[in-house]
Amino acid sequence: MKLSKPQAILFDWDNTIVEGWKRIGYALNSVFKEYNLPTWSEDEVKQRAHRSAREVFPLFFGDKTQEALDFFYSKYHGYEGEQVVLEGAKELLDYLAS
């Protein structure tokens, strides 16, 4: 059986195409500081941040969840640190584009 060429291929950006832990940690710690919660080290972010913010923020922020999510995403999208492309990602994207 021959597979047809896909019309599109979707990738998760964080930790699939680029290293995303620094951006995620920056956004999480920004919102934690804003709400006077303890911040996490980079290792703690890697160990603990495996579910979506929409899933876990209600546990941390209760009735302020939407406000905290908005703040988190503003920090996440406003991150100005270096974005490191993961090894092999560029070659894969170039191959798929060709």
C-alpha positions in Angstrom: 0.0 0.0 0.0 1.4 3.4 -1.0 0.8 6.3 1.4 -0.3 9.6 -0.1 1.8 12.7 0.5 0.4 14.6 3.6 -1.0 18.1 3.1 0.4 19.3 6.4 2.5 18.1 9.3 2.1 19.6 12.7 4.8 19.7 15.3 4.7 20.8 19.0 7.2 23.7 19.1 8.6 23.3 22.7 11.1 20.5 23.1 10.3 19.2 19.6 11.7 21.9 17.4 13.4 24.2 19.9 14.5 23.7 23.5 11.7 25.1 25.5 12.5 24.6 29.1 14.0 28.1 29.7 11.0 29.8 28.1 8.5 27.6 30.1 10.5 28.2 33.3 10.6 31.9 32.8 6.9 32.1 32.3 6.0 29.8 35.2 8.4 31.6 37.6 7.1 35.0 36.5 3.5 34.0 37.3 4.6 32.3 40.6 6.4 35.5 41.7 3.3 37.6 40.7 1.2 35.4 43.0 3.8 35.1 45.8 4.4 31.4 45.2 7.8 29.7 45.5 9.7 29.6 42.1 11.1 26.4 40.6 14.7 25.7 39.5 15.3 24.6 35.9 15.5 21.0 37.1 12.1 21.3 38.9 10.5 22.8 35.8 11.7 19.8 33.8 10.5 17.4 36.4 7.1 19.0 37.1 5.9 20.7 33.9 4.4 17.9 32.0 0.7 18.9 31.9 -0.8 21.9 30.3 -1.2 25.2 32.2 -5.0 24.9 31.7 -4.9 21.6 33.6 -2.7 22.6 36.5 -3.3 26.3 37.1 -6.7 25.7 38.8 -4.8 23.8 41.5 -2.4 26.7 42.1 -4.6 29.7 41.4 -8.2 28.7 42.0 -10.7 31.4 41.0 -7.7 33.5 39.7 -6.9 30.8 37.1 -7.8 32.8 34.0 -5.9 35.9 35.2 -2.9 33.8 36.0 -3.1 32.0 32.6 -3.2 35.4 30.8 -0.2 36.6 32.7 1.7 33.3 32.0 1.0 33.4 28.3 2.0 37.1 28.1 5.4 36.2 29.7 5.7 33.0 27.6 5.1 34.9 24.3 7.2 37.9 25.4 10.2 35.8 26.3 13.3 37.3 24.7 15.9 34.7 25.6 17.7 32.6 23.1 15.8 29.9 21.3 18.0 26.9 20.6 16.9 24.7 17.7 17.2 21.0 18.7 19.7 18.9 16.9 18.3 17.5 13.6 15.2 19.7 13.6 16.4 22.1 10.9 17.4 19.2 8.7 14.1 17.5 9.2 12.1 20.6 8.3 14.3 21.2 5.3 13.7 17.7 4.1 10.0 18.0 4.6 9.9 21.3 2.7 11.7 19.7 -0.2 
